[in-house]
């Protein structure tokens, strides 16, 4: 099993494909961190700064868009029961 990066760079928009992607597999930890922050009621701006490495003060539109698409993808993966199975077990 390949190692999952702990803190990979993120795209401006998460994938929206129905099958899981290599990007999803590489960002499992990112998705888990987003879900944990969401469950704790963290401010999306802090999450964007810390987890996504996008400064919401300098790039508010990009930060919000990235946050929204990644949290939606993380929730979708959880609802599908795919977050921890990885992309190869579609």
C-alpha positions in Angstrom: 0.0 0.0 0.0 1.5 3.4 -1.0 2.1 5.9 1.7 -0.5 8.7 2.0 1.0 12.2 2.1 0.4 13.9 5.5 0.1 17.4 4.3 -0.1 17.6 0.5 -0.7 20.8 -1.5 -4.3 21.1 -2.5 -5.9 22.1 -5.8 -8.2 25.2 -6.0 -11.1 22.8 -6.5 -11.5 19.2 -5.3 -12.5 16.6 -7.8 -16.2 16.0 -8.4 -16.0 12.8 -10.4 -18.1 9.9 -9.1 -15.3 7.4 -9.0 -12.6 8.3 -6.5 -9.5 9.7 -8.0 -5.7 9.5 -7.3 -6.1 13.1 -5.9 -8.7 11.8 -3.4 -6.4 9.0 -2.4 -3.5 11.4 -1.9 -5.7 13.8 0.2 -7.4 11.3 2.6 -5.6 13.0 5.5 -6.7 16.4 4.3 -10.3 15.3 4.1 -10.2 13.8 7.5 -8.7 17.0 9.0 -11.5 19.0 7.3 -14.2 16.7 8.7 -12.7 16.9 12.2 -12.5 20.7 12.0 -16.1 20.9 10.7 -17.4 18.6 13.5 -15.7 20.9 16.0 -17.3 24.0 14.5 -14.0 25.5 13.4 -14.1 28.7 11.4 -13.7 27.9 7.7 -11.1 30.7 7.4 -8.8 29.1 9.9 -9.3 25.7 8.3 -8.4 27.1 4.9 -5.3 28.7 6.3 -4.1 25.7 8.3 -5.3 22.7 6.4 -5.5 24.0 2.8 -2.6 26.5 3.1 -4.6 29.3 1.5 -4.7 32.7 3.2 -8.3 33.8 3.3 -7.3 37.4 4.0 -5.2 37.6 0.8 -7.3 35.3 -1.4 -10.8 35.1 0.1 -12.6 33.8 -3.0 -10.0 31.1 -3.7 -9.9 30.1 0.0 -13.7 29.8 0.3 -14.1 27.9 -3.0 -11.3 25.5 -2.1 -12.7 25.0 1.4 -16.3 24.4 0.1 -15.3 22.0 -2.6 -13.0 20.0 -0.4 -15.4 19.7 2.5 -18.2 18.7 0.2 -15.9 16.0 -1.3 -14.9 14.8 2.1 -18.6 14.5 3.2 -19.5 12.8 0.0 -16.7 10.3 0.5 -17.9 9.6 4.0 -21.5 9.2 2.9 -20.4 6.7 0.2 -18.3 4.8 2.8 -15.2 5.4 0.7 -13.1 7.8 2.8 -11.0 5.1 4.4 -11.1 2.5 1.7 -9.2 4.6 -0.8 -9.5 5.1 -4.5 -8.3 1.7 -5.5 -11.3 -0.1 -3.9 -14.0 1.5 -6.0 
